[in-house]
Each structure stands twice: as C-alpha cells, then as structure tokens.
C-alpha cells in the first residue's frame, strides 16, 4: 500500500538487520580464558611459532595475548555444560530451553539447566542490554561468575516462534564455538565498504567504524578455526542486503540450522 504523497511502499521497506556483536575479552580475560580453555581440552592449545593472521587485536609474536588470540575455544567432547538464567520470565526461559537443545541432537554435548549460577558455564540474561549476543565457546570461562555470558535483549514472552529459533540457536552456536559465517575466512564476501559503514552507523546498531570492522568486515584466521567451507544457509549467517555487497547479491535470511551446521557441529563434537 502506497502512502499518500510518498513513493515509499510498505513492501519496499527494508527491515533493519538485528545482529549480535562479538564479545571482546580484555587482555587479562583473554589470557585467563586461554588457560582455562587448554585445561578444558588439550586441542585448544595454540600452535607453536605461528603468527596470528587475524586483522584485529594481534600483539607481538609469542606474547601471551597473541597466543590467547590463537587458542582454540572448543569444549571437551561429551561435556555437560551448566546453563543458568540470571533473570527472565518463566515463558522466556522455557522458550530458550526449547531452542537451545537443538544443537544437542547433533553434537556430543549436553546442556544442564538445573545448575546454580556458581556452577554454570553459560549464564543467560534478558536485560543486560538491548542486544543479543554470546561469548564464543570456552571464552565463557574467562567471565566473572556474576556476569552473563549470553544475552537475549529483544526476545520477549510474545516474540514470534521463528525469531526465537533464529536468535537462540544462533547464540548457542556461538556458545559452542561457532563464529559468524560472514567472518569465515573461506567465505569470500566482498563488502561495499562505504555502504556497510553507513548502514551500521544507523539504527538499530549505531556502530562505530571499529565496531563494524570487528563485527562485519573482519575475518578470522584459518589457524584459529576448524572452519568448514562457507555455508550460505548457515544459522550463523545473517541476511545482508545486496546493496552492502559488491555485485549486489544479498545473503539468505536463515532461521534454522542448515545441513552444513549439523555436519560441522557433529565433526567438532563427535
């Protein structure tokens, strides 16, 4: 339906991208998280004598902070992860539980929601801020026991089922160690950078250039990941309008785990 005196139609309005942002650990948190990650699983030990190829945050060769950037973030196979809620209604909690366990059908990981805050590796809030986010994998171990490691700022009692699935499965993917698919080093997305910076500077994100670099433009190092090939159907990939990408082809609007997601998480936690 066309508005009177306006060329804009309802069908032509582009929805704003509600994205989670990477949770960046401080230097001390990174080193503590690395130590705990290696204790959690020996495969997390960083490779010897390799320089990090990630664009952001790397320090000098061999330094503890640099090693922390390269350390793996995988939980031990067969791990029962404690999950607790720091706040939220009974409806919010039940709806999150329903979606979170979908990863457990394919990964040798259990989620135990019957633990207290002191024993929980994953601590969920709905009010920490108005965004949705999670620390990646064992980075959760470097966060103080009174603080959330995951947040669902826009999920309410009456949020529709598709959005609950999209957001909760996505964030628990992070909690199990998955990165954003658009930051997969094997992805190949070529950004229209001026359009990207302009878009994310506006609502609902209001990100600085540095925020956009970390959350959208930057790629991880292959050395940091057990990355599969780029999966355009992944629940870890957001919908980006074609105007933000060179060539003008948008990414898909994914709301469910893809077959590639299931294969990847099964490989990570066999």
C-alpha positions, 0 to 999 in steps of 0.5 A, a space after each residue: 500500500 502506497 502512502 499518500 504523497 510518498 513513493 515509499 511502499 510498505 513492501 519496499 521497506 527494508 527491515 533493519 538487520 538485528 545482529 549480535 556483536 562479538 564479545 571482546 575479552 580484555 587482555 587479562 580475560 583473554 589470557 585467563 580464558 586461554 588457560 582455562 580453555 587448554 585445561 578444558 581440552 588439550 586441542 585448544 592449545 595454540 600452535 607453536 611459532 605461528 603468527 596470528 593472521 587475524 586483522 584485529 587485536 594481534 600483539 607481538 609474536 609469542 606474547 601471551 595475548 597473541 597466543 590467547 588470540 590463537 587458542 582454540 575455544 572448543 569444549 571437551 567432547 561429551 561435556 555437560 555444560 551448566 546453563 543458568 538464567 540470571 533473570 527472565 520470565 518463566 515463558 522466556 526461559 522455557 522458550 530458550 530451553 526449547 531452542 537451545 537443545 537443538 544443537 544437542 541432537 547433533 553434537 556430543 554435548 549436553 546442556 544442564 539447566 538445573 545448575 546454580 549460577 556458581 556452577 554454570 558455564 553459560 549464564 543467560 540474561 534478558 536485560 543486560 542490554 538491548 542486544 543479543 549476543 554470546 561469548 564464543 565457546 570456552 571464552 565463557 570461562 574467562 567471565 566473572 561468575 556474576 556476569 552473563 555470558 549470553 544475552 537475549 535483549 529483544 526476545 520477549 514472552 510474545 516474540 514470534 516462534 521463528 525469531 526465537 529459533 533464529 536468535 537462540 540457536 544462533 547464540 548457542 552456536 556461538 556458545 559452542 564455538 561457532 563464529 559468524 559465517 560472514 567472518 569465515 575466512 573461506 567465505 569470500 564476501 566482498 563488502 561495499 565498504 562505504 555502504 556497510 559503514 553507513 548502514 551500521 552507523 544507523 539504527 538499530 546498531 549505531 556502530 562505530 567504524 571499529 565496531 563494524 570492522 570487528 563485527 562485519 568486515 573482519 575475518 578470522 584466521 584459518 589457524 584459529 578455526 576448524 572452519 568448514 567451507 562457507 555455508 550460505 544457509 548457515 544459522 550463523 549467517 545473517 541476511 545482508 542486503 545486496 546493496 552492502 555487497 559488491 555485485 549486489 547479491 544479498 545473503 539468505 535470511 536463515 532461521 534454522 540450522 542448515 545441513 552444513 551446521 549439523 555436519 560441522 557441529 557433529 565433526 567438532 563434537 563427535 
